[in-house]
Amino acid sequence: MPDHAYWCDAIGNTPVPHRITRRAAVALGAAALSTPSAFSRPSRPVIERWGFYEIALKGPQGGNPFIDTSLSAVFENGSTTVDAAGFYDGGGVYRIRFMPPAQGGWRYRTRSNAPTLVGKTGKFEAAAPASDNLGPVAVADTFHFAYADGTPYRPVGTTSYAWTHQPDALCERTLKTLAASPFNKLRMAVFPNEDVATLPVYPFPGTPGGWDFTRFNPAFFQRLENKIARLCNLGIEADVILFHPYDHGKWGFDSMPPEVDGRYVRYVAARLAAYRNVWWSMANEFDAMKAKTDADFDRLFQIVQSSDPYSHLRSIHNFRRFYNNNQPWVTHASIQNGSAVEDDARAVLYRDVWRKPVVFDEVGYEGNLAKRWGSLSGEELVRRTWEGAIAGSYVGHGEAIEDSAHHMWVAEGGVLKGASPARIAFFRKVTEQAPGPLEPIDKWQDWHLAGIGGEYYLRYFGGDAPQQWPFVLPRLGLADGQQFAVDVIDTWAMTVTPLAGTFTVKRRDAYSFAEQNGRAVNLPGKPWIALRIRRV
Amino acid sequence: MPDHAYWCDAIGNTPVPHRITRRAAVALGAAALSTPSAFSRPSRPVIERWGFYEIALKGPQGGNPFIDTSLSAVFENGSTTVDAAGFYDGGGVYRIRFMPPAQGGWRYRTRSNAPTLVGKTGKFEAAAPASDNLGPVAVADTFHFAYADGTPYRPVGTTSYAWTHQPDALCERTLKTLAASPFNKLRMAVFPNEDVATLPVYPFPGTPGGWDFTRFNPAFFQRLENKIARLCNLGIEADVILFHPYDHGKWGFDSMPPEVDGRYVRYVAARLAAYRNVWWSMANEFDAMKAKTDADFDRLFQIVQSSDPYSHLRSIHNFRRFYNNNQPWVTHASIQNGSAVEDDARAVLYRDVWRKPVVFDEVGYEGNLAKRWGSLSGEELVRRTWEGAIAGSYVGHGEAIEDSAHHMWVAEGGVLKGASPARIAFFRKVTEQAPGPLEPIDKWQDWHLAGIGGEYYLRYFGGDAPQQWPFVLPRLGLADGQQFAVDVIDTWAMTVTPLAGTFTVKRRDAYSFAEQNGRAVNLPGKPWIALRIRRV
């Protein structure tokens, strides 16, 4: 191990990305850059699987280190090889980050065109992950997600585009809000918005209109990383939006030259890919970015793909037109369309098209704006959450309730004011109790139920307020004589009321089973009711 | 021109595909194969643009002419070159067919590995097309279709899978029915169905279970061509289904070896591509064909693409799962999904995904079967036709009304018995009067109207039976003071009732205009009503 290797939180303003990093730092003791001569070789510094390992090296400061100096390291454990790009972090410091995909011993060797950075080697041990480290999220069962350890992950997301660009106190308030919220994913933009107040810390050196696009501003990205690490500690996935159109000529980050776009994406990937909670959202409302074509996004997706050795989830979010989500580099659909989740029979259509998970990341906002996108009632947003779930897809929350300071959760973060988050917490609790992912059963037939045929069902009534529901289920998994218990769920009042007795089914026709005596389920005649039906 | 060149209807059982062919034959007079010595070189035999030109040549009969003999001809007019494959038609006769894509002088030269077929040359003149020859249909305006001469083509299709496999008298009855019907497209399978009675004429020599897959049976394909030519004469597009799963081991045409599939597709393309009304439907319910993967269909699509010099429309029809219609060789989506056209806000979702025309070729059948796919009422099928149109897509008709002979239109053809065709004729008349293709306006907002913003609208109410409709329109194309005339259309009774007076709009809010005094449109309080709103 080179005597100037050290660990990330041993110097300056590098954030502590996660518990794992702290543990590694403890193991390394005095291996700080400021005292390289004091480095005492630790036998095997210990981090954990899916944790965060960082090599920091002193290197050339002359010329343009962002462009002139190449740096990467090959990590290997005997069966797996990971080629991780390094990056220049300013002040003569270079870093290479690594998320060990497997437990056990790892070794690395650096590659560089700089004599002082080349051929550095080291080794370390990745321990078993701690109980709250389930690894990165990936696609599972075609339409769903799971952590790397196999635990299902069901996105219950929210959005705050510009929260990282706010003062520290506001960022802390946002994190506190998130910690108490039901949300396990946050959509957030790297670049600031033109119309949202922004700290004067920018991704490039220079000033608006006079950026030096050949360099990056490490302080900007260090701040971003800190936020991502804080989300990781809260168990929240960071859906990092790489590009967006909300620039309108103020910053020019929406219309940088192609080589700058590519360099930026590679730089962000080198910095962030080792954070296990990172997802890549290529763009927000990509089709509103007039300076870019679909082919530009194809190229940038492929750069992300080749720059991220962990294959974090990749998507792209639409305005009015869809990108080709069938492209192999798209892992799941990230959809803006509120209309589609007004009816599960609409929402389900997209699943068939892409054969990938469908995340309705934007379906309108609970809000008090005049714009129709920002004026949903809490009831309507909660309805859309349920309708999307019954379709076997996932719906994201958004809030555009402007306060007297003109702050909104969707823009600056801060506090949540709406009625929907509590109901979404209830929704999350109910749906996470399901024995498996919600799958539409007998799709295209307007059953408005999902679950696992013969075992578990959720039937959702939306704004309808029937007095009764005929106990009829699609045939999948059913047999005469099976018995079911029924809970009446008020998704708005957040109550679960078990019904007395059970319902025994017998075949009704070629497609369905019904309660053997034709008995129906009595309902309260209110909107926002669901039924949970479980085999006993 | 070789002295044994001749024209298609001068010999044997070759069908007369179209008026154009007859005209060419007349010009050629005695140029019959049976009397090659009597051939007198015509100065320039005349056919027409998008007509049908055929070269027939005597060639080798020994060995296996289907495989051993290669044959094609290059046609050129000085600016365009078309390479058309030939095929063996039995009895020592080889044919090369050509649809001139442009008016004016054409010349050709044959290529072959057979000395008697190689280097034959000729020339002819393609005249202006007759008034009922609008050319082949292609995609227009992203989501719609037009004939090659620019005339819009709006598919109003129907399906009769096995009509060509029925006795001649029944085929004639089917053609007579079609001639009097509203349908301008017919989905039809090349291969017979396992469960539908079939003439004992098969695409390959041999018997079920003992086919010679290295050869074709020309008589089978001559019969098929005759039917396609007859459809052409009726102005009906032939949506030719190349593969389907309704074989169930009876014939084995659903599970032929890959090289046979490829040879079959090339043979069919060589025979049929010169018919201007041909569309290629790669498969019906492709995902129910267990012997084939999506990659197999990718390959077969590419064979069709390279074998058809005219790029006729190409699609593939689903059972429960979709093929990737974003593939460049798919020209439009051919969808089975009745649920999607129960609501235009469902149907519209597919358009965004593929950015191609969406043809709902199967949405359930007006029928008397116990199966739910074959038990729609006429009202329901007509509703789906309208809902799909309001979504800017196209819905196909189907009829499964079984008669005492167990015949159904969808299987054998014959006569139509349902209530929907008359209403579909009315639908076609109304929608063809629109000044342009129906486009959803302000999609994803549940307006349930389509048309051309500021100019023309159709608002459809489906099964709802309101007494009034508030006169409110999305803002696109509107300005204060514009006046509109309104017709109340009863899509089931097939009446159009103009309302007295006009409606003058003024801006209502950021998204809409309303009648200036808030006046509503009175409606008859019945289902199946539409409004036609036209700027005056």
Interface residues (C-beta under 8 A of the other chain):
Chain A: N318 R320 R321 F322 N324 N325 N326 N337 G338 S339 A340 E342 D343 A345 R346 L349 Y350 D352 V353 W354 R355 A370 K371 R372 K443 W444 Q445 D446 A510 Y511
Chain B: N318 R320 R321 F322 N324 N325 N326 N337 G338 S339 A340 E342 D343 A345 R346 L349 Y350 D352 V353 W354 R355 A370 K371 R372 K443 W444 Q445 D446 A510 Y511
